[in-house]
């Protein structure tokens, strides 16, 4: 990596005086946790998605973990998920000592391959030799029930959730939607996050809106919502006093300053989404002129893509690491997206995964390159990135 000062930032939060004043106002109150701002933020998300319940938490990871808990996942249970994601979507399964069962992904969208998911569910439900194809080589715990599907909306494009919903219903499984990268996306006209039994958004600084750190669960399931509200607050159920705890819970609360920032950002949500769409269009237009680059594919059922990052794929045979190094030398920061989860060292150690186990995931992981992207990028900055990429290639 070069020490050269970036010509274009990798990402930047889009903040105005509206957000700064909202956070400052909290500091003039005596409520820094579980006050009016978290309720205001939850209501904004609820109105935006149409969810009955919205539950603010301190990270997308925390939100996914609570969804796993609400689904009743137990040690040894099988949860189908994708190896092409940020590691949190797998980690939350491991937190409960359950077994992530990976399904390879669609080569165009990078989302879970529906046909392979159907095949895996059929084989796993039958058991025996057929099931062994899908299970890890090494199982530190005996496999138990098929329990859930955890689908990820990769790079802000929803998975094929109607097909996954059909499979979940067929096998009586919970369907969890990791929409941490997809706030504002739409699938067949319906909002991402609302396509499973529960969904989760995340608000890290490079996301569509930011709270610094933070996340939000959305669901229409009242029982699940009440449980997750209790679990985020040290297991305090409705009616518990401050030192009473009905459940084993967690400190997954979202603080008032972060919630105020999120609520202020939600006041500008359509502006923020539109600005990111514009940056993506600039990239699409310019990169179409570079034959060695594949631009993101938008599936027909995606009626609105929510641009979290802009990830290109380099043609096979191009040395991505060399391209990245030369771009860094020109002051253009780039990142590989994603490193396959099954080849992360702790997953290899635990389950004995090997290269070649999920070839589509590994191919996408080897060729994917995230370019600088944010809602505050200018057309000139996009032009600078594309010119540098073209010259390097």
SULNORGI-V993895 format. One record per backbone hydrogen bond with DSSP energy under -1.0 kcal/mol. NH is the residue of the N-H (numbers start at 1). CO is the residue of the C=O. Records with the same first field share a line. If there is no record, write none. Layout:
NH=CO / CO
This chain:
7=331
8=331
20=16
21=17
22=18
23=19
24=20
25=21
26=22
27=23
28=25
29=26
39=35
40=36
41=37
42=38
43=39
44=40
45=41
46=42
47=43
48=44
49=45
50=46
53=219
55=217
57=215
58=252
63=59
64=60
65=61
66=62
67=63
68=64
69=65
70=66
71=67
72=69
73=68
76=97
77=74
78=145
79=99
80=148
81=101
89=86
90=87
91=87
92=88
93=90
94=90
95=91
97=94
98=93
99=77
101=79
103=81
106=111
110=106
113=104
117=113
118=114
119=115
120=116
121=117
122=118
123=119
124=120
125=121
126=122
127=123
132=128
134=131
135=131
138=351
144=76
147=78
148=78
149=174
150=80
151=176
153=178
154=152
156=153
157=154
161=159
164=160
165=161
166=162
167=163
168=164
169=165
170=166
171=167
173=168
174=147
176=149
177=198
178=151
179=177 / 200
182=179
185=182
186=304
187=190
188=301
190=187
192=185
194=191
197=175
198=175
199=218
200=177
201=216
203=214
207=204
211=203
213=211
215=57
216=201
217=55
218=199
219=53
225=221
226=222
227=223
228=224
229=225
230=226
231=227
232=228
233=230
234=250
235=230
236=233
240=237
244=241
246=235
247=235
250=231
252=232 / 250
256=32
259=255
260=256
261=257
262=258
263=259
264=260
265=261
266=262
268=265
269=266
272=268
273=269
274=270
275=271
276=272
277=273
278=274
279=275
280=276
281=277
282=278
283=279
284=280
285=281
286=282
287=283
288=284
289=286
290=287
293=290
294=313
302=299
303=301
304=186
306=156
312=369
313=294
314=367
315=292
318=315
320=318
323=319
324=320
325=321
326=322
327=323
328=324
329=325
331=328
332=327
335=370
341=83
343=340
344=341
347=344
348=344
349=345
350=346
351=347
352=348
357=354
362=358
363=359
364=360
365=361
366=362
367=363
368=364
369=312
370=335
371=310
373=10
377=374
382=378
383=379
384=380
385=381
386=382
387=383
388=384
389=385
390=386
391=387
392=388
393=389
